[in-house]
Amino acid sequence: MAERTRVGSGVSWEEMYGYSRAVRVGDRIYVSGTTATGPDGLVAPGDAAGQARYALDKIEKAIESLGGVLGDVVRTRIFVARVDDWKAVGAVHGERFRKIRPANTLVRAELIGDEYLVEIEAEAVVGSASADL
C-alpha cells in the first residue's frame, strides 16, 4: 500500500471541515480547491486575476512541500464566480502553465463567500515534469 502524506496551509477551515490542502499518495499529489485566503483573510479583494495568482502560489507551495514541482501538474480545475473574469483568470493560468500545459477545466460556479472570485484545484504526478521546463 502506498504511503499517504498530507500538508495543510494553516487556514482554520482545514481542521474545522476535515480536509488537507494537499495529499500525496505514491507519486500522485491532489491539491484541494484553493482560494486567495491568507493569514489575515482574503487576498486581492475584487481582483480575480490577483486571487488566481495567490491561489496558484499556494498550490505550488503545497506541491513542493510534498516533493513535487509545478511542472508535475497534469490537471487543473478553475472555478470562477463571475463568468466575465474567465479571460483574466485564464491568462494568469497561462502565465504559470504555458509550457507545462496540463489538462484544464474552467467553469463558472457559485463559490462559498461572495468575496471569493476564484478557486483552483490541481493534480500532479511527481517526476513527470519535462526536463526542459
N, CA, C and O atoms as CSV, one atom per row, in Angstrom:
chain,resi,resn,atom,element,x,y,z
A,1,MET,N,N,0.844,-1.173,0.000
A,1,MET,CA,C,0.000,0.000,0.000
A,1,MET,C,C,0.896,1.246,0.000
A,1,MET,O,O,1.886,1.305,0.729
A,2,ALA,N,N,0.542,2.233,-0.820
A,2,ALA,CA,C,1.312,3.466,-0.928
A,2,ALA,C,C,1.128,4.314,0.335
A,2,ALA,O,O,0.048,4.371,0.923
A,3,GLU,N,N,2.221,4.966,0.724
A,3,GLU,CA,C,2.171,5.865,1.882
A,3,GLU,C,C,1.346,7.099,1.554
A,3,GLU,O,O,1.363,7.596,0.428
A,4,ARG,N,N,0.629,7.579,2.550
A,4,ARG,CA,C,-0.205,8.773,2.398
A,4,ARG,C,C,0.382,9.886,3.263
A,4,ARG,O,O,0.557,9.724,4.471
A,5,THR,N,N,0.686,11.031,2.619
A,5,THR,CA,C,1.241,12.189,3.312
A,5,THR,C,C,0.359,13.380,2.996
A,5,THR,O,O,-0.130,13.519,1.875
A,6,ARG,N,N,0.156,14.232,3.975
A,6,ARG,CA,C,-0.686,15.398,3.723
A,6,ARG,C,C,-0.006,16.652,4.251
A,6,ARG,O,O,0.898,16.598,5.085
A,7,VAL,N,N,-0.476,17.785,3.731
A,7,VAL,CA,C,0.043,19.083,4.153
A,7,VAL,C,C,-1.135,20.046,4.265
A,7,VAL,O,O,-2.098,19.967,3.503
A,8,GLY,N,N,-1.036,20.951,5.227
A,8,GLY,CA,C,-2.044,21.990,5.392
A,8,GLY,C,C,-1.445,23.344,5.057
A,8,GLY,O,O,-0.228,23.487,4.940
A,9,SER,N,N,-2.306,24.328,4.905
A,9,SER,CA,C,-1.810,25.689,4.638
A,9,SER,C,C,-2.024,26.602,5.835
A,9,SER,O,O,-1.659,27.777,5.801
A,10,GLY,N,N,-2.620,26.057,6.896
A,10,GLY,CA,C,-2.784,26.835,8.114
A,10,GLY,C,C,-4.118,27.539,8.272
A,10,GLY,O,O,-4.368,28.149,9.311
A,11,VAL,N,N,-4.993,27.469,7.254
A,11,VAL,CA,C,-6.301,28.102,7.430
A,11,VAL,C,C,-7.144,27.227,8.355
A,11,VAL,O,O,-7.051,26.001,8.314
A,12,SER,N,N,-7.953,27.853,9.176
A,12,SER,CA,C,-8.737,27.120,10.180
A,12,SER,C,C,-9.741,26.165,9.552
A,12,SER,O,O,-10.144,25.188,10.183
A,13,TRP,N,N,-10.147,26.436,8.322
A,13,TRP,CA,C,-11.154,25.595,7.670
A,13,TRP,C,C,-10.695,24.155,7.520
A,13,TRP,O,O,-11.505,23.231,7.594
A,14,GLU,N,N,-9.380,23.957,7.307
A,14,GLU,CA,C,-8.888,22.606,7.056
A,14,GLU,C,C,-9.201,21.671,8.235
A,14,GLU,O,O,-9.736,20.580,8.038
A,15,GLU,N,N,-8.874,22.092,9.432
A,15,GLU,CA,C,-9.162,21.258,10.602
A,15,GLU,C,C,-10.662,21.234,10.893
A,15,GLU,O,O,-11.227,20.184,11.197
A,16,MET,N,N,-11.296,22.398,10.796
A,16,MET,CA,C,-12.721,22.504,11.113
A,16,MET,C,C,-13.575,21.601,10.229
A,16,MET,O,O,-14.514,20.967,10.710
A,17,TYR,N,N,-13.251,21.541,8.936
A,17,TYR,CA,C,-14.081,20.793,7.995
A,17,TYR,C,C,-13.447,19.491,7.519
A,17,TYR,O,O,-13.979,18.826,6.630
A,18,GLY,N,N,-12.303,19.127,8.114
A,18,GLY,CA,C,-11.722,17.810,7.882
A,18,GLY,C,C,-11.122,17.571,6.515
A,18,GLY,O,O,-11.412,16.559,5.877
A,19,TYR,N,N,-10.283,18.497,6.052
A,19,TYR,CA,C,-9.594,18.258,4.783
A,19,TYR,C,C,-8.176,18.799,4.864
A,19,TYR,O,O,-7.829,19.536,5.787
A,20,SER,N,N,-7.364,18.424,3.886
A,20,SER,CA,C,-5.977,18.875,3.790
A,20,SER,C,C,-5.825,19.770,2.572
A,20,SER,O,O,-6.584,19.655,1.610
A,21,ARG,N,N,-4.848,20.656,2.616
A,21,ARG,CA,C,-4.539,21.464,1.434
A,21,ARG,C,C,-4.165,20.544,0.293
A,21,ARG,O,O,-4.622,20.715,-0.837
A,22,ALA,N,N,-3.317,19.549,0.605
A,22,ALA,CA,C,-2.903,18.602,-0.428
A,22,ALA,C,C,-2.562,17.266,0.214
A,22,ALA,O,O,-2.166,17.197,1.377
A,23,VAL,N,N,-2.727,16.206,-0.573
A,23,VAL,CA,C,-2.436,14.850,-0.134
A,23,VAL,C,C,-1.592,14.187,-1.214
A,23,VAL,O,O,-1.883,14.285,-2.406
A,24,ARG,N,N,-0.526,13.500,-0.757
A,24,ARG,CA,C,0.292,12.711,-1.691
A,24,ARG,C,C,0.113,11.246,-1.369
A,24,ARG,O,O,0.224,10.832,-0.215
A,25,VAL,N,N,-0.167,10.460,-2.404
A,25,VAL,CA,C,-0.244,9.009,-2.310
A,25,VAL,C,C,0.622,8.473,-3.443
A,25,VAL,O,O,0.306,8.668,-4.616
A,26,GLY,N,N,1.699,7.805,-3.097
A,26,GLY,CA,C,2.632,7.337,-4.118
A,26,GLY,C,C,3.229,8.522,-4.851
A,26,GLY,O,O,3.761,9.440,-4.228
A,27,ASP,N,N,3.143,8.506,-6.166
A,27,ASP,CA,C,3.701,9.607,-6.950
A,27,ASP,C,C,2.646,10.651,-7.332
A,27,ASP,O,O,2.917,11.531,-8.150
A,28,ARG,N,N,1.468,10.561,-6.757
A,28,ARG,CA,C,0.369,11.489,-7.083
A,28,ARG,C,C,0.134,12.474,-5.948
A,28,ARG,O,O,0.159,12.116,-4.770
A,29,ILE,N,N,-0.098,13.733,-6.339
A,29,ILE,CA,C,-0.444,14.786,-5.384
A,29,ILE,C,C,-1.776,15.376,-5.817
A,29,ILE,O,O,-1.963,15.739,-6.979
A,30,TYR,N,N,-2.700,15.464,-4.863
A,30,TYR,CA,C,-4.022,16.033,-5.104
A,30,TYR,C,C,-4.141,17.289,-4.255
A,30,TYR,O,O,-4.013,17.228,-3.032
A,31,VAL,N,N,-4.385,18.422,-4.893
A,31,VAL,CA,C,-4.495,19.688,-4.178
A,31,VAL,C,C,-5.960,20.104,-4.142
A,31,VAL,O,O,-6.625,20.190,-5.175
A,32,SER,N,N,-6.451,20.363,-2.924
A,32,SER,CA,C,-7.834,20.792,-2.725
A,32,SER,C,C,-8.111,22.111,-3.431
A,32,SER,O,O,-7.191,22.838,-3.805
A,33,GLY,N,N,-9.390,22.403,-3.604
A,33,GLY,CA,C,-9.783,23.705,-4.112
A,33,GLY,C,C,-9.125,24.787,-3.270
A,33,GLY,O,O,-9.238,24.787,-2.044
A,34,THR,N,N,-8.442,25.701,-3.931
A,34,THR,CA,C,-7.604,26.690,-3.254
A,34,THR,C,C,-8.068,28.092,-3.615
A,34,THR,O,O,-8.204,28.441,-4.787
A,35,THR,N,N,-8.307,28.883,-2.582
A,35,THR,CA,C,-8.733,30.270,-2.771
A,35,THR,C,C,-7.621,31.214,-2.325
A,35,THR,O,O,-6.584,30.781,-1.824
A,36,ALA,N,N,-7.851,32.479,-2.511
A,36,ALA,CA,C,-6.891,33.515,-2.103
A,36,ALA,C,C,-7.116,33.891,-0.644
A,36,ALA,O,O,-7.392,35.047,-0.321
A,37,THR,N,N,-6.993,32.900,0.229
A,37,THR,CA,C,-7.122,33.126,1.659
A,37,THR,C,C,-5.745,33.098,2.281
A,37,THR,O,O,-5.067,32.071,2.257
A,38,GLY,N,N,-5.330,34.224,2.837
A,38,GLY,CA,C,-4.046,34.319,3.505
A,38,GLY,C,C,-4.222,34.311,5.002
A,38,GLY,O,O,-5.333,34.114,5.494
A,39,PRO,N,N,-3.149,34.522,5.737
A,39,PRO,CA,C,-3.212,34.505,7.201
A,39,PRO,C,C,-4.183,35.537,7.772
A,39,PRO,O,O,-4.743,35.337,8.850
A,40,ASP,N,N,-4.379,36.634,7.052
A,40,ASP,CA,C,-5.266,37.692,7.533
A,40,ASP,C,C,-6.598,37.735,6.797
A,40,ASP,O,O,-7.325,38.724,6.891
A,41,GLY,N,N,-6.921,36.680,6.070
A,41,GLY,CA,C,-8.183,36.635,5.334
A,41,GLY,C,C,-7.986,36.753,3.837
A,41,GLY,O,O,-6.940,36.380,3.307
A,42,LEU,N,N,-8.987,37.270,3.164
A,42,LEU,CA,C,-8.997,37.370,1.706
A,42,LEU,C,C,-7.849,38.230,1.182
A,42,LEU,O,O,-7.557,39.299,1.716
A,43,VAL,N,N,-7.209,37.738,0.125
A,43,VAL,CA,C,-6.156,38.473,-0.578
A,43,VAL,C,C,-6.732,38.945,-1.908
A,43,VAL,O,O,-7.478,38.208,-2.551
A,44,ALA,N,N,-6.401,40.145,-2.324
A,44,ALA,CA,C,-6.816,40.721,-3.603
A,44,ALA,C,C,-8.335,40.826,-3.751
A,44,ALA,O,O,-8.889,40.311,-4.721
A,45,PRO,N,N,-9.022,41.485,-2.804
A,45,PRO,CA,C,-10.476,41.631,-2.920
A,45,PRO,C,C,-10.873,42.308,-4.235
A,45,PRO,O,O,-10.280,43.311,-4.634
A,46,GLY,N,N,-11.878,41.747,-4.894
A,46,GLY,CA,C,-12.394,42.322,-6.135
A,46,GLY,C,C,-11.533,42.089,-7.362
A,46,GLY,O,O,-11.901,42.530,-8.450
A,47,ASP,N,N,-10.389,41.405,-7.228
A,47,ASP,CA,C,-9.428,41.218,-8.322
A,47,ASP,C,C,-9.273,39.727,-8.613
A,47,ASP,O,O,-8.500,39.038,-7.947
A,48,ALA,N,N,-10.001,39.237,-9.596
A,48,ALA,CA,C,-9.984,37.806,-9.908
A,48,ALA,C,C,-8.591,37.338,-10.322
A,48,ALA,O,O,-8.158,36.261,-9.910
A,49,ALA,N,N,-7.885,38.126,-11.128
A,49,ALA,CA,C,-6.536,37.741,-11.551
A,49,ALA,C,C,-5.594,37.679,-10.350
A,49,ALA,O,O,-4.791,36.752,-10.244
A,50,GLY,N,N,-5.683,38.644,-9.455
A,50,GLY,CA,C,-4.858,38.644,-8.247
A,50,GLY,C,C,-5.164,37.447,-7.362
A,50,GLY,O,O,-4.254,36.841,-6.796
A,51,GLN,N,N,-6.440,37.103,-7.240
A,51,GLN,CA,C,-6.813,35.933,-6.452
A,51,GLN,C,C,-6.279,34.655,-7.097
A,51,GLN,O,O,-5.823,33.752,-6.396
A,52,ALA,N,N,-6.332,34.575,-8.422
A,52,ALA,CA,C,-5.813,33.396,-9.117
A,52,ALA,C,C,-4.309,33.259,-8.891
A,52,ALA,O,O,-3.822,32.155,-8.648
A,53,ARG,N,N,-3.569,34.364,-8.967
A,53,ARG,CA,C,-2.124,34.318,-8.726
A,53,ARG,C,C,-1.817,33.800,-7.321
A,53,ARG,O,O,-0.951,32.944,-7.139
A,54,TYR,N,N,-2.536,34.328,-6.336
A,54,TYR,CA,C,-2.308,33.911,-4.957
A,54,TYR,C,C,-2.635,32.427,-4.785
A,54,TYR,O,O,-1.877,31.695,-4.149
A,55,ALA,N,N,-3.750,31.985,-5.343
A,55,ALA,CA,C,-4.131,30.576,-5.240
A,55,ALA,C,C,-3.085,29.673,-5.893
A,55,ALA,O,O,-2.743,28.627,-5.341
A,56,LEU,N,N,-2.581,30.062,-7.050
A,56,LEU,CA,C,-1.559,29.254,-7.720
A,56,LEU,C,C,-0.258,29.227,-6.931
A,56,LEU,O,O,0.437,28.211,-6.928
A,57,ASP,N,N,0.084,30.321,-6.263
A,57,ASP,CA,C,1.258,30.323,-5.383
A,57,ASP,C,C,1.075,29.311,-4.251
A,57,ASP,O,O,1.997,28.562,-3.930
A,58,LYS,N,N,-0.119,29.292,-3.647
A,58,LYS,CA,C,-0.406,28.336,-2.575
A,58,LYS,C,C,-0.342,26.899,-3.098
A,58,LYS,O,O,0.177,26.014,-2.419
A,59,ILE,N,N,-0.859,26.673,-4.279
A,59,ILE,CA,C,-0.830,25.345,-4.883
A,59,ILE,C,C,0.610,24.910,-5.112
A,59,ILE,O,O,0.979,23.779,-4.795
A,60,GLU,N,N,1.423,25.805,-5.662
A,60,GLU,CA,C,2.825,25.460,-5.919
A,60,GLU,C,C,3.551,25.120,-4.606
A,60,GLU,O,O,4.302,24.146,-4.557
A,61,LYS,N,N,3.338,25.899,-3.562
A,61,LYS,CA,C,3.972,25.626,-2.265
A,61,LYS,C,C,3.532,24.274,-1.713
A,61,LYS,O,O,4.350,23.530,-1.173
A,62,ALA,N,N,2.259,23.954,-1.843
A,62,ALA,CA,C,1.762,22.666,-1.347
A,62,ALA,C,C,2.416,21.514,-2.106
A,62,ALA,O,O,2.837,20.531,-1.496
A,63,ILE,N,N,2.502,21.627,-3.412
A,63,ILE,CA,C,3.120,20.577,-4.227
A,63,ILE,C,C,4.591,20.425,-3.866
A,63,ILE,O,O,5.087,19.308,-3.715
A,64,GLU,N,N,5.285,21.548,-3.729
A,64,GLU,CA,C,6.705,21.490,-3.375
A,64,GLU,C,C,6.916,20.878,-1.996
A,64,GLU,O,O,7.878,20.140,-1.788
A,65,SER,N,N,6.028,21.177,-1.054
A,65,SER,CA,C,6.187,20.631,0.297
A,65,SER,C,C,5.981,19.119,0.331
A,65,SER,O,O,6.374,18.455,1.290
A,66,LEU,N,N,5.365,18.578,-0.715
A,66,LEU,CA,C,5.158,17.133,-0.821
A,66,LEU,C,C,6.112,16.482,-1.821
A,66,LEU,O,O,5.902,15.342,-2.235
A,67,GLY,N,N,7.166,17.215,-2.209
A,67,GLY,CA,C,8.210,16.639,-3.047
A,67,GLY,C,C,8.040,16.790,-4.540
A,67,GLY,O,O,8.789,16.186,-5.308
A,68,GLY,N,N,7.078,17.578,-4.968
A,68,GLY,CA,C,6.871,17.790,-6.394
A,68,GLY,C,C,7.297,19.186,-6.820
A,68,GLY,O,O,7.799,19.974,-6.019
A,69,VAL,N,N,7.087,19.471,-8.086
A,69,VAL,CA,C,7.324,20.797,-8.654
A,69,VAL,C,C,6.115,21.163,-9.507
A,69,VAL,O,O,5.342,20.290,-9.903
A,70,LEU,N,N,5.954,22.439,-9.786
A,70,LEU,CA,C,4.808,22.883,-10.572
A,70,LEU,C,C,4.742,22.161,-11.921
A,70,LEU,O,O,3.654,21.904,-12.435
A,71,GLY,N,N,5.893,21.837,-12.486
A,71,GLY,CA,C,5.932,21.119,-13.761
A,71,GLY,C,C,5.341,19.726,-13.719
A,71,GLY,O,O,5.085,19.129,-14.764
A,72,ASP,N,N,5.119,19.196,-12.512
A,72,ASP,CA,C,4.493,17.876,-12.355
A,72,ASP,C,C,2.975,17.928,-12.481
A,72,ASP,O,O,2.325,16.884,-12.532
A,73,VAL,N,N,2.401,19.127,-12.531
A,73,VAL,CA,C,0.938,19.252,-12.595
A,73,VAL,C,C,0.431,18.704,-13.928
A,73,VAL,O,O,0.911,19.085,-14.996
A,74,VAL,N,N,-0.547,17.805,-13.843
A,74,VAL,CA,C,-1.131,17.201,-15.042
A,74,VAL,C,C,-2.588,17.599,-15.243
A,74,VAL,O,O,-3.153,17.373,-16.314
A,75,ARG,N,N,-3.208,18.201,-14.203
A,75,ARG,CA,C,-4.623,18.577,-14.310
A,75,ARG,C,C,-4.907,19.746,-13.396
A,75,ARG,O,O,-4.466,19.768,-12.246
A,76,THR,N,N,-5.648,20.725,-13.908
A,76,THR,CA,C,-6.143,21.828,-13.085
A,76,THR,C,C,-7.629,22.003,-13.353
A,76,THR,O,O,-8.138,21.694,-14.430
A,77,ARG,N,N,-8.303,22.509,-12.329
A,77,ARG,CA,C,-9.717,22.868,-12.462
A,77,ARG,C,C,-9.866,24.254,-11.867
A,77,ARG,O,O,-9.433,24.512,-10.743
A,78,ILE,N,N,-10.481,25.142,-12.627
A,78,ILE,CA,C,-10.642,26.530,-12.196
A,78,ILE,C,C,-12.135,26.824,-12.116
A,78,ILE,O,O,-12.900,26.524,-13.033
A,79,PHE,N,N,-12.520,27.413,-11.007
A,79,PHE,CA,C,-13.902,27.806,-10.787
A,79,PHE,C,C,-13.916,29.321,-10.607
A,79,PHE,O,O,-13.208,29.856,-9.753
A,80,VAL,N,N,-14.725,30.012,-11.414
A,80,VAL,CA,C,-14.846,31.465,-11.295
A,80,VAL,C,C,-16.285,31.803,-10.919
A,80,VAL,O,O,-17.233,31.179,-11.394
A,81,ALA,N,N,-16.422,32.807,-10.055
A,81,ALA,CA,C,-17.754,33.226,-9.612
A,81,ALA,C,C,-18.441,34.088,-10.667
A,81,ALA,O,O,-19.662,34.047,-10.819
A,82,ARG,N,N,-17.643,34.868,-11.392
A,82,ARG,CA,C,-18.203,35.771,-12.410
A,82,ARG,C,C,-17.666,35.349,-13.777
A,82,ARG,O,O,-16.456,35.353,-13.999
A,83,VAL,N,N,-18.551,34.991,-14.676
A,83,VAL,CA,C,-18.128,34.494,-15.984
A,83,VAL,C,C,-17.257,35.511,-16.722
A,83,VAL,O,O,-16.392,35.123,-17.507
A,84,ASP,N,N,-17.471,36.790,-16.485
A,84,ASP,CA,C,-16.672,37.820,-17.164
A,84,ASP,C,C,-15.206,37.789,-16.763
A,84,ASP,O,O,-14.380,38.406,-17.436
A,85,ASP,N,N,-14.854,37.089,-15.685
A,85,ASP,CA,C,-13.461,37.011,-15.230
A,85,ASP,C,C,-12.672,35.891,-15.899
A,85,ASP,O,O,-11.473,35.757,-15.655
A,86,TRP,N,N,-13.313,35.092,-16.728
A,86,TRP,CA,C,-12.644,33.900,-17.244
A,86,TRP,C,C,-11.386,34.227,-18.038
A,86,TRP,O,O,-10.398,33.502,-17.922
A,87,LYS,N,N,-11.382,35.283,-18.832
A,87,LYS,CA,C,-10.197,35.606,-19.630
A,87,LYS,C,C,-9.031,36.047,-18.752
A,87,LYS,O,O,-7.896,35.628,-18.978
A,88,ALA,N,N,-9.297,36.883,-17.759
A,88,ALA,CA,C,-8.235,37.357,-16.863
A,88,ALA,C,C,-7.645,36.194,-16.067
A,88,ALA,O,O,-6.428,36.085,-15.917
A,89,VAL,N,N,-8.512,35.336,-15.565
A,89,VAL,CA,C,-8.049,34.186,-14.793
A,89,VAL,C,C,-7.332,33.193,-15.710
A,89,VAL,O,O,-6.299,32.636,-15.338
A,90,GLY,N,N,-7.875,32.974,-16.895
A,90,GLY,CA,C,-7.218,32.100,-17.864
A,90,GLY,C,C,-5.835,32.601,-18.241
A,90,GLY,O,O,-4.920,31.803,-18.444
A,91,ALA,N,N,-5.672,33.919,-18.338
A,91,ALA,CA,C,-4.360,34.496,-18.660
A,91,ALA,C,C,-3.358,34.228,-17.542
A,91,ALA,O,O,-2.191,33.941,-17.811
A,92,VAL,N,N,-3.801,34.319,-16.297
A,92,VAL,CA,C,-2.913,34.014,-15.169
A,92,VAL,C,C,-2.505,32.540,-15.215
A,92,VAL,O,O,-1.337,32.205,-15.016
A,93,HIS,N,N,-3.472,31.667,-15.479
A,93,HIS,CA,C,-3.164,30.244,-15.624
A,93,HIS,C,C,-2.133,30.058,-16.731
A,93,HIS,O,O,-1.186,29.287,-16.580
A,94,GLY,N,N,-2.317,30.763,-17.836
A,94,GLY,CA,C,-1.381,30.669,-18.949
A,94,GLY,C,C,0.021,31.134,-18.585
A,94,GLY,O,O,1.004,30.557,-19.051
A,95,GLU,N,N,0.126,32.169,-17.761
A,95,GLU,CA,C,1.445,32.651,-17.316
A,95,GLU,C,C,2.207,31.538,-16.601
A,95,GLU,O,O,3.406,31.364,-16.815
A,96,ARG,N,N,1.515,30.795,-15.758
A,96,ARG,CA,C,2.161,29.767,-14.939
A,96,ARG,C,C,2.305,28.426,-15.651
A,96,ARG,O,O,3.236,27.672,-15.370
A,97,PHE,N,N,1.386,28.124,-16.573
A,97,PHE,CA,C,1.340,26.784,-17.148
A,97,PHE,C,C,1.563,26.740,-18.662
A,97,PHE,O,O,1.326,25.703,-19.282
A,98,ARG,N,N,2.005,27.821,-19.257
A,98,ARG,CA,C,2.166,27.878,-20.709
A,98,ARG,C,C,3.017,26.734,-21.251
A,98,ARG,O,O,2.668,26.133,-22.267
A,99,LYS,N,N,4.122,26.428,-20.586
A,99,LYS,CA,C,4.997,25.343,-21.045
A,99,LYS,C,C,4.556,23.987,-20.513
A,99,LYS,O,O,4.814,22.967,-21.151
A,100,ILE,N,N,3.904,23.953,-19.368
A,100,ILE,CA,C,3.503,22.698,-18.731
A,100,ILE,C,C,2.274,22.113,-19.423
A,100,ILE,O,O,2.213,20.916,-19.704
A,101,ARG,N,N,1.304,22.972,-19.690
A,101,ARG,CA,C,0.076,22.648,-20.411
A,101,ARG,C,C,-0.672,21.433,-19.876
A,101,ARG,O,O,-0.857,20.453,-20.597
A,102,PRO,N,N,-1.107,21.490,-18.606
A,102,PRO,CA,C,-1.901,20.393,-18.054
A,102,PRO,C,C,-3.299,20.368,-18.669
A,102,PRO,O,O,-3.731,21.340,-19.288
A,103,ALA,N,N,-3.991,19.261,-18.496
A,103,ALA,CA,C,-5.411,19.231,-18.827
A,103,ALA,C,C,-6.082,20.246,-17.903
A,103,ALA,O,O,-5.669,20.396,-16.753
A,104,ASN,N,N,-7.106,20.943,-18.389
A,104,ASN,CA,C,-7.711,22.011,-17.599
A,104,ASN,C,C,-9.199,22.110,-17.876
A,104,ASN,O,O,-9.667,21.847,-18.984
A,105,THR,N,N,-9.928,22.495,-16.840
A,105,THR,CA,C,-11.340,22.823,-16.964
A,105,THR,C,C,-11.555,24.154,-16.274
A,105,THR,O,O,-11.017,24.379,-15.190
A,106,LEU,N,N,-12.329,25.037,-16.878
A,106,LEU,CA,C,-12.687,26.313,-16.268
A,106,LEU,C,C,-14.196,26.451,-16.363
A,106,LEU,O,O,-14.771,26.407,-17.451
A,107,VAL,N,N,-14.835,26.621,-15.198
A,107,VAL,CA,C,-16.288,26.742,-15.163
A,107,VAL,C,C,-16.705,27.884,-14.243
A,107,VAL,O,O,-15.968,28.276,-13.338
A,108,ARG,N,N,-17.893,28.402,-14.491
A,108,ARG,CA,C,-18.487,29.364,-13.568
A,108,ARG,C,C,-19.184,28.566,-12.487
A,108,ARG,O,O,-19.891,27.598,-12.769
A,109,ALA,N,N,-18.978,28.982,-11.239
A,109,ALA,CA,C,-19.577,28.266,-10.115
A,109,ALA,C,C,-19.955,29.261,-9.026
A,109,ALA,O,O,-19.378,30.343,-8.922
A,110,GLU,N,N,-20.904,28.885,-8.244
A,110,GLU,CA,C,-21.270,29.696,-7.084
A,110,GLU,C,C,-20.324,29.309,-5.952
A,110,GLU,O,O,-20.475,28.248,-5.346
A,111,LEU,N,N,-19.360,30.162,-5.671
A,111,LEU,CA,C,-18.351,29.875,-4.656
A,111,LEU,C,C,-18.878,30.233,-3.272
A,111,LEU,O,O,-19.788,31.050,-3.131
A,112,ILE,N,N,-18.299,29.618,-2.271
A,112,ILE,CA,C,-18.674,29.891,-0.887
A,112,ILE,C,C,-18.025,31.210,-0.477
A,112,ILE,O,O,-16.799,31.314,-0.435
A,113,GLY,N,N,-18.829,32.201,-0.181
A,113,GLY,CA,C,-18.332,33.525,0.192
A,113,GLY,C,C,-18.343,34.452,-1.006
A,113,GLY,O,O,-17.610,34.230,-1.970
A,114,ASP,N,N,-19.153,35.475,-0.959
A,114,ASP,CA,C,-19.302,36.393,-2.095
A,114,ASP,C,C,-18.001,37.062,-2.504
A,114,ASP,O,O,-17.841,37.440,-3.664
A,115,GLU,N,N,-17.076,37.212,-1.578
A,115,GLU,CA,C,-15.827,37.908,-1.875
A,115,GLU,C,C,-14.837,37.040,-2.655
A,115,GLU,O,O,-13.881,37.552,-3.238
A,116,TYR,N,N,-15.070,35.720,-2.662
A,116,TYR,CA,C,-14.179,34.823,-3.384
A,116,TYR,C,C,-14.594,34.748,-4.851
A,116,TYR,O,O,-15.734,34.410,-5.172
A,117,LEU,N,N,-13.660,35.066,-5.725
A,117,LEU,CA,C,-13.938,35.116,-7.154
A,117,LEU,C,C,-13.375,33.919,-7.901
A,117,LEU,O,O,-13.822,33.606,-9.004
A,118,VAL,N,N,-12.390,33.246,-7.304
A,118,VAL,CA,C,-11.684,32.154,-7.973
A,118,VAL,C,C,-11.359,31.050,-6.967
A,118,VAL,O,O,-11.007,31.322,-5.819
A,119,GLU,N,N,-11.482,29.810,-7.415
A,119,GLU,CA,C,-10.997,28.657,-6.662
A,119,GLU,C,C,-10.343,27.724,-7.666
A,119,GLU,O,O,-10.890,27.483,-8.742
A,120,ILE,N,N,-9.173,27.198,-7.318
A,120,ILE,CA,C,-8.412,26.355,-8.240
A,120,ILE,C,C,-7.971,25.089,-7.516
A,120,ILE,O,O,-7.533,25.142,-6.366
A,121,GLU,N,N,-8.088,23.956,-8.194
A,121,GLU,CA,C,-7.538,22.709,-7.666
A,121,GLU,C,C,-6.591,22.122,-8.700
A,121,GLU,O,O,-6.645,22.473,-9.879
A,122,ALA,N,N,-5.720,21.221,-8.245
A,122,ALA,CA,C,-4.703,20.672,-9.142
A,122,ALA,C,C,-4.378,19.238,-8.762
A,122,ALA,O,O,-4.573,18.810,-7.624
A,123,GLU,N,N,-3.875,18.511,-9.752
A,123,GLU,CA,C,-3.367,17.161,-9.552
A,123,GLU,C,C,-2.008,17.081,-10.213
A,123,GLU,O,O,-1.809,17.601,-11.311
A,124,ALA,N,N,-1.070,16.426,-9.540
A,124,ALA,CA,C,0.283,16.318,-10.069
A,124,ALA,C,C,0.764,14.873,-9.970
A,124,ALA,O,O,0.330,14.115,-9.103
A,125,VAL,N,N,1.667,14.512,-10.874
A,125,VAL,CA,C,2.353,13.216,-10.839
A,125,VAL,C,C,3.829,13.529,-10.662
A,125,VAL,O,O,4.479,14.027,-11.581
A,126,VAL,N,N,4.356,13.237,-9.477
A,126,VAL,CA,C,5.744,13.573,-9.156
A,126,VAL,C,C,6.688,12.844,-10.085
A,126,VAL,O,O,6.586,11.635,-10.293
A,127,GLY,N,N,7.612,13.616,-10.638
A,127,GLY,CA,C,8.602,13.051,-11.561
A,127,GLY,C,C,8.183,13.119,-13.015
A,127,GLY,O,O,8.918,12.662,-13.890
A,128,SER,N,N,7.012,13.684,-13.293
A,128,SER,CA,C,6.534,13.745,-14.678
A,128,SER,C,C,6.924,15.021,-15.398
A,128,SER,O,O,6.678,15.153,-16.597
A,129,ALA,N,N,7.537,15.978,-14.675
A,129,ALA,CA,C,7.918,17.249,-15.299
A,129,ALA,C,C,8.950,17.009,-16.384
A,129,ALA,O,O,9.884,16.228,-16.203
A,130,SER,N,N,8.779,17.678,-17.500
A,130,SER,CA,C,9.730,17.604,-18.598
A,130,SER,C,C,11.027,18.290,-18.177
A,130,SER,O,O,10.993,19.295,-17.468
A,131,ALA,N,N,12.148,17.767,-18.599
A,131,ALA,CA,C,13.447,18.336,-18.241
A,131,ALA,C,C,13.633,19.732,-18.806
A,131,ALA,O,O,14.452,20.488,-18.283
A,132,ASP,N,N,12.906,20.105,-19.854
A,132,ASP,CA,C,13.089,21.426,-20.466
A,132,ASP,C,C,12.139,22.491,-19.920
A,132,ASP,O,O,12.041,23.574,-20.497
A,133,LEU,N,N,11.433,22.203,-18.809
A,133,LEU,CA,C,10.535,23.203,-18.237
A,133,LEU,C,C,11.268,24.141,-17.346
A,133,LEU,O,O,10.665,25.051,-16.777
